[in-house]
Each structure stands twice: as structure tokens, then as C-alpha cells.
Amino acid sequence: MNIIRSLFENRINSLSIILDRSNQTFYPGEIITGRLVFTLSESINQDGLQLSFIGRVNTLIQVSHPKTHHHGQTITRSGNNTTIITTGNVNNHHSVHENYELFRHVFQFAPNGISSKLGPGNHELPFQFIIPINVPSTFQYKRWAYVEYRIKANVGGKSKELDIQLMGFPSVAPNELYAPIQDEQSKTVGLFNGKKLTMRCHIPQAGWKIGSTIPITVNIDNYSDKMMTLSASIKQDIQILAHNHRETFREKILTTFGQQVSANFIGGQYQIQIVLPKEGLPIIHNNCRTIQINYSIEIKLDIPLAINLYCKLPIILTNQQLDPQQQQQQQPLPNYYPQPGQMQQPFGQPPAANPNFVYPSLDPNNSGAPSAPPIGFVEAPPPYSEEFGNNSQAPIAPYPTLPMKG
């Protein structure tokens, strides 16, 4: 078998996947265009070319009760979507591993299924893939979880892969991004004759673009005789699900220190500005059934010789430009739709049917979708069923409001 495969591969002198733009970072809804470049030493049939765009999710959880599980592998299928769940003992710990495809899109080089011969020499064949709307960002968290996107090519038995970096969007109703967020906490300072301490924190909206500056207003009533220090941190909660087991990891992204809070000072108002990093904040929010990443701002009042006081402000990060004028307006659902079969996959819920979508041959008149469109999506692309004539499923609005676990 290896000898036969080697003979086939010898017909391919070189193989590469070249994108039309050098930056391999894309947004949902964009069109990836490029060329499959290869050199043949002898003729092959055009139907021997395979090019796929694949999104895959993997999670791994170690559990403490191995007796409740069986060692082995379970394969479940829903439509054309396959979920592989592997259980077994690793280093005296029982591990549960879940791996599944978000999608698999196949580009059809032969128009109308009519194949032809490709002769010896150099070949460059154009291709395009539309990135589905409701998909998570590319992500890697230690050995516990990853989301990856790849273009895979196979020509005459010779294969090549190209990683694609994807910057996802949160799957929420736009008006949720503009809702103000606040929290109030209080406590008594001192064991004997304790004095009241109250902290009220506020940010003007829940949604923030990556790289932006978040203004935090903090009001403090300090009836005690202690000076205190304010600080604000960005926290990242990574929730991972594998075969009905759930694990949460918390990471501190950064901390910004604020002002000193004077003793016996009532009605103090303080401002803290926290700057979001431009990189390293993946967005996986209500668009993946086994991974969910929640972000929050934790405001800390450091109290000497006492338990500190905290306020927590949940935030929603996005790669899209937010419009300040829409902050007070009720926003309708955006007028674009996911790929046919690309139903929501909210965290912790079973996968929906996700059929393989076969793309037609490249249309040179088809222009790409804009990168990171602003909230509102006035210039959104038409529904995919309308653009490509695939009426297998009615359009589905992409942004339901989804409850999170307690």
C-alpha cells in the first residue's frame, strides 16, 4: 500500500496553498481566497484534487471518579457532524476527551462535477471559502482545549495544510453590548465598633472592542479610620465541557492601580481607566458548545488588616467597532444569517446538524465581505442561501440571548 501511495506522490513535484493576502487572520463572514499551486510530472484527473476548510474543537478534562466511566471511545453523529469522546486513565487520572468538527467545507474544482485531465507542468487553481458567521476564535489553552481552523489540500496523494487564524465575534443581541453595568458591595470594617464601608462601581456599557480603554467610575463611602487602595483587574474565566464534565480555569489578564481612598471620607468618587490588550483575548461567547470564555472587571479595595472588598463587572469583548450613538437605542437583530446548517452551538448544549457544504467553482465577480463589520451590520452580505442558490434551510437569525450556568 505504501509503495502504491509513493508512486502516486511522485507525480507531484511540489504543492502549496497560497492566500491572496499575506495576513492569515480573518473574521467570520469574510471570504478566504487563494490559489492551489502545484507541479505535476505526469497527468492526473481533476477529480483527484481535494481542498477542504475545516474547523475543529478539542477539549480534555481529568476527573476524580474513574469507576463511573468506561475506558474506550464513543463516536456519536448528528447529521454529518461527528463527535469523538475518548475516556481512559492517564497518569493515574481518568481523562475525558471530546473532539468534533465545527464544519467541513469542500471546494469543488471540477465545475458541474465534470472532471478533466491536468497535464504535466505548473498549475495554479483559484479557490474561495466563506467563513461561517457563528464560530469561535482560534484558541489554545495549555493541554485542555483548543479551537483550530485549517485549509487542507490533497493532490494525487500528496497533502498540504495551512493554519488560519480566526477572530470571532460574541453571539449576543447588539443591545446587550450597550447596556450599562454596575455593582455595589458593602461590609463592616473592624471587629469592635465596626464602621460601614460601601463601594459602587459602574461602566457605561457591557461591550468593548479589543484594544479600547474602559472608564470605570467608583463611588466609595468609607466610615472607617483606615486608608485603602483601589485597583482593577481583567479576569478571564475559561469554561470547558467534555462528555458532560465541566471544568473552569481563571486567568488574570492585567491589573491597573488606582487612587488611595482616604479614611473617614464619605461620597468619594474615583476614576480608573483600564486598557484592553490588542492581542491575546480570544472571543468564544455563546458560539461553541464545549468552550465558553467570559471576561469581567474585578475592582478591588485593599483594606489593611482586613478582608478586602470586591465588585465584579461582567464585560463582553468584541472585534467589531461599536457605535457610541447606539448606546441608548434599542437594537434589532442584525440582518445577516449563518451558513446553511450553521446553527448556534451554545455552551453546554448538544450539537446541531452541521452538513458538509460543497462550494461551487470560483466566481471571479464575487467580492469579499468586509472585515470586522460594525455593530448593526448595515452592509451585511446576503443570506448564503440567496447568494449560492442553496435553499436547504431557511435563514436563521444568529443572536439569541442564551442563559449561562449559575
Secondary structure, DSSP 8 states (H G I E B T S, - for coil): -HHHHHHHHTTEEEEEEEESSS--EE-TT-EEEEEEEEEESS-EEGGGEEEEEEEEEEEEEEES-GGGS-SEEEEEEETTEEEEEEEEEETTEEEEEEEEEEEEEEE--SGGG---EE-SEEEEEEEEEE--SS----EEETTTEEEEEEEEEEETTEEEEEEEEE-----S-HHHHT--EEEEEEEEESSSS-EEEEEEEEES-SEEETT-EEEEEEEEEE-SS--EEEEEEEEEEEEEEETTEEEEEEEEEEEEEEEEE-TTEEEEEEEEEEE--SSS----SSS-SSEEEEEEEEEEEE-TTS--EEEEEEEEEESS---GGGTTS-----S----TT-----TTS-------EEE-S--TT-----SS--TT-TT----HHHHH---SS----S--------
